[in-house]
Each structure stands twice: as structure tokens, then as C-alpha cells.
Amino acid sequence: MPSPEFPVGSANTDLCQLVAAAADLCRRPLRHAVVNPVQGAVSAGPEAEQGVGSLDLCLRLEARSPEGERVPAEDLELEIYRSGGELNLTLAWRQGEDHPLLWHGSHPVWMDGATGLRSSCPADGAPLEALARRLRALLRPDQD
């Protein structure tokens, strides 16, 4: 039986809807569409049947204003992957290399986008931390 920690049957559709809803909640008033640039990128191997699950993918979150106008400066790239038994996420703005990126495993770590060195949370970083926490909880509710 597939693991309840993430939808396997129609993984691309269900996961994209889940991510978009979480982003809409955490980054109000922006609205989000989630694009999986590589179809079939959701990996659900035999481990999923044993309740462990496998999830490795990169998604693009496209932002819109409440009026429906595209806001490309707020677009994000979300990478979800496993390292050992841990679910890890990275969130990065798609435009502007001056923005740091967020790695979230057992705790959040902000890194300079150009050098990869640790940095402080940017002024607009709290919603991304909230999004990462929410996604980790939704994808692995038993982990945190």
C-alpha cells in the first residue's frame, strides 16, 4: 500500500496542488501556480510501498498578484529531496542572484546565493521559512 505521506497515484497533480495551496497560505496575498518542468520527476520507488517513500524533484512556483497579474520577481524554485532518512527542501528566488536561498532540513539555514556561505535571514524570508516548515509537515507529518 502506498505511503500516506505524499500522493503517489497522480503525484504530479496532487503534489503541485498541495505546494500551491501551502505557498498561497504562507505568502499572502500572492497566489501561486506550481510547474513541474520535468514531467515524471516525482520518484516513488519500491520504498513507498514499505511506507518510507522517495521524493526527489524540482518545482517552479510562479507568483501572481491578487488581481492575477504575473509577478516574476516573486517566483521561487523549490527542490525537495531525501538525504538519508531526512526530507530536505531548498527554496530560492528565480530572479536576482542577490537573494539568499533557504535550505531547510531539521532547521532553516540561509545561504548566500552566489557563494553558498551562511547568511542571515532576509527581511522577506519569514514567509519562505513558514512555507518550508509547512511543506515538511505536510510531506512527512511523522518526522518533525
LOSESE-245972 format. One record per residue (C-alpha): residue number from 1; x, y, z. Coordinates in nm, 3 decimals, decimal comma. Each point is the difference from the previous one (the first is absolute). Last residue first. Layout:
BEGIN
<atom NUM; <X; Y; Z>>
...
//
This chain:
BEGIN
<atom 144; <0,909; 1,673; 1,293>>
<atom 143; <0,008; -0,331; -0,190>>
<atom 142; <-0,351; -0,150; 0,038>>
<atom 141; <-0,173; 0,265; -0,214>>
<atom 140; <0,238; -0,066; -0,289>>
<atom 139; <-0,131; 0,175; -0,313>>
<atom 138; <-0,241; 0,235; 0,176>>
<atom 137; <0,236; 0,080; 0,287>>
<atom 136; <0,294; 0,055; -0,233>>
<atom 135; <-0,217; 0,218; -0,222>>
<atom 134; <-0,118; 0,210; 0,295>>
<atom 133; <0,350; 0,052; 0,133>>
<atom 132; <0,129; 0,102; -0,345>>
<atom 131; <-0,292; 0,240; -0,051>>
<atom 130; <0,054; 0,160; 0,342>>
<atom 129; <0,369; 0,046; -0,078>>
<atom 128; <-0,096; 0,153; -0,333>>
<atom 127; <-0,246; 0,237; 0,170>>
<atom 126; <0,274; 0,109; 0,246>>
<atom 125; <0,251; 0,086; -0,274>>
<atom 124; <-0,118; 0,346; -0,108>>
<atom 123; <0,242; 0,188; 0,229>>
<atom 122; <0,277; -0,244; -0,091>>
<atom 121; <0,103; -0,275; 0,243>>
<atom 120; <0,369; 0,024; 0,078>>
<atom 119; <0,270; -0,156; -0,212>>
<atom 118; <0,186; -0,331; -0,027>>
<atom 117; <0,238; -0,021; -0,293>>
<atom 116; <-0,121; -0,144; -0,330>>
<atom 115; <0,199; 0,261; -0,188>>
<atom 114; <-0,248; 0,145; -0,251>>
<atom 113; <-0,335; -0,079; 0,162>>
<atom 112; <0,119; 0,085; 0,351>>
<atom 111; <-0,140; -0,265; 0,230>>
<atom 110; <-0,287; -0,006; 0,248>>
<atom 109; <-0,028; -0,306; 0,224>>
<atom 108; <-0,333; -0,120; 0,139>>
<atom 107; <-0,014; -0,298; 0,242>>
<atom 106; <-0,029; -0,381; -0,025>>
<atom 105; <0,024; 0,041; -0,375>>
<atom 104; <-0,070; 0,339; -0,150>>
<atom 103; <0,237; 0,165; -0,243>>
<atom 102; <-0,097; 0,356; -0,083>>
<atom 101; <0,156; 0,204; -0,277>>
<atom 100; <0,143; 0,349; 0,020>>
<atom 99; <-0,113; 0,270; -0,240>>
<atom 98; <0,270; 0,197; -0,187>>
<atom 97; <-0,027; -0,247; -0,286>>
<atom 96; <-0,317; 0,172; -0,105>>
<atom 95; <-0,269; -0,206; -0,162>>
<atom 94; <-0,107; -0,358; 0,076>>
<atom 93; <-0,024; 0,061; 0,374>>
<atom 92; <0,128; -0,303; 0,185>>
<atom 91; <-0,153; -0,268; 0,219>>
<atom 90; <0,189; -0,313; 0,097>>
<atom 89; <-0,170; -0,290; 0,169>>
<atom 88; <0,121; -0,304; 0,190>>
<atom 87; <-0,182; -0,318; 0,110>>
<atom 86; <0,224; -0,202; 0,228>>
<atom 85; <0,050; -0,377; -0,004>>
<atom 84; <0,333; 0,019; -0,176>>
<atom 83; <-0,014; 0,315; -0,209>>
<atom 82; <-0,336; 0,026; -0,166>>
<atom 81; <-0,100; 0,265; -0,249>>
<atom 80; <-0,236; 0,287; -0,063>>
<atom 79; <0,119; 0,292; -0,213>>
<atom 78; <-0,217; 0,308; -0,019>>
<atom 77; <0,071; 0,282; -0,243>>
<atom 76; <-0,179; 0,323; 0,074>>
<atom 75; <-0,172; 0,275; -0,197>>
<atom 74; <-0,033; 0,333; 0,188>>
<atom 73; <0,183; 0,212; -0,262>>
<atom 72; <-0,220; -0,162; -0,265>>
<atom 71; <-0,315; 0,172; 0,135>>
<atom 70; <-0,268; -0,106; -0,250>>
<atom 69; <-0,328; 0,192; 0,022>>
<atom 68; <-0,297; -0,193; 0,140>>
<atom 67; <-0,161; 0,279; 0,203>>
<atom 66; <0,124; -0,158; 0,326>>
<atom 65; <0,350; 0,031; -0,150>>
<atom 64; <0,150; -0,302; -0,166>>
<atom 63; <0,294; -0,222; 0,088>>
<atom 62; <0,142; -0,294; -0,194>>
<atom 61; <0,136; -0,280; 0,218>>
<atom 60; <0,247; -0,214; -0,197>>
<atom 59; <0,047; -0,357; 0,118>>
<atom 58; <0,308; -0,220; 0,040>>
<atom 57; <-0,036; -0,362; 0,094>>
<atom 56; <0,113; -0,285; 0,220>>
<atom 55; <-0,251; -0,186; 0,216>>
<atom 54; <0,042; -0,355; 0,118>>
<atom 53; <-0,239; -0,163; 0,242>>
<atom 52; <0,070; -0,192; 0,319>>
<atom 51; <-0,337; -0,171; 0,042>>
<atom 50; <0,113; -0,335; -0,143>>
<atom 49; <-0,191; 0,062; -0,323>>
<atom 48; <0,176; 0,334; -0,033>>
<atom 47; <0,336; -0,178; 0,026>>
<atom 46; <-0,079; -0,172; -0,330>>
<atom 45; <0,054; 0,331; -0,179>>
<atom 44; <-0,203; 0,316; -0,012>>
<atom 43; <0,204; 0,259; -0,184>>
<atom 42; <-0,175; 0,318; -0,101>>
<atom 41; <0,184; 0,129; -0,304>>
<atom 40; <-0,251; -0,159; -0,236>>
<atom 39; <-0,037; 0,323; -0,191>>
<atom 38; <0,309; 0,217; 0,028>>
<atom 37; <-0,097; 0,368; 0,031>>
<atom 36; <-0,250; -0,073; 0,280>>
<atom 35; <-0,191; 0,325; 0,014>>
<atom 34; <-0,175; 0,127; 0,309>>
<atom 33; <-0,243; 0,290; -0,025>>
<atom 32; <-0,003; 0,246; 0,285>>
<atom 31; <-0,209; 0,284; 0,140>>
<atom 30; <0,163; 0,290; 0,187>>
<atom 29; <-0,188; 0,168; 0,287>>
<atom 28; <0,124; -0,194; 0,189>>
<atom 27; <0,328; -0,195; -0,009>>
<atom 26; <-0,066; -0,275; 0,255>>
<atom 25; <-0,357; -0,087; -0,100>>
<atom 24; <0,046; 0,026; -0,376>>
<atom 23; <0,329; -0,193; 0,028>>
<atom 22; <-0,172; -0,283; 0,190>>
<atom 21; <-0,281; -0,014; -0,258>>
<atom 20; <0,250; -0,004; -0,288>>
<atom 19; <0,205; -0,278; 0,164>>
<atom 18; <-0,307; -0,220; 0,055>>
<atom 17; <-0,127; 0,061; -0,352>>
<atom 16; <0,341; -0,089; -0,145>>
<atom 15; <0,012; -0,314; 0,214>>
<atom 14; <-0,343; -0,114; -0,113>>
<atom 13; <0,064; 0,063; -0,369>>
<atom 12; <0,353; -0,141; -0,022>>
<atom 11; <-0,071; -0,293; 0,234>>
<atom 10; <-0,306; -0,138; -0,172>>
<atom 9; <0,013; -0,334; 0,177>>
<atom 8; <0,285; 0,073; 0,240>>
<atom 7; <-0,143; 0,264; 0,232>>
<atom 6; <0,237; 0,083; 0,284>>
<atom 5; <0,037; -0,115; 0,359>>
<atom 4; <-0,285; -0,250; -0,039>>
<atom 3; <0,248; -0,269; -0,113>>
<atom 2; <-0,121; -0,223; -0,280>>
<atom 1; <-0,140; -0,346; 0,090>>
//
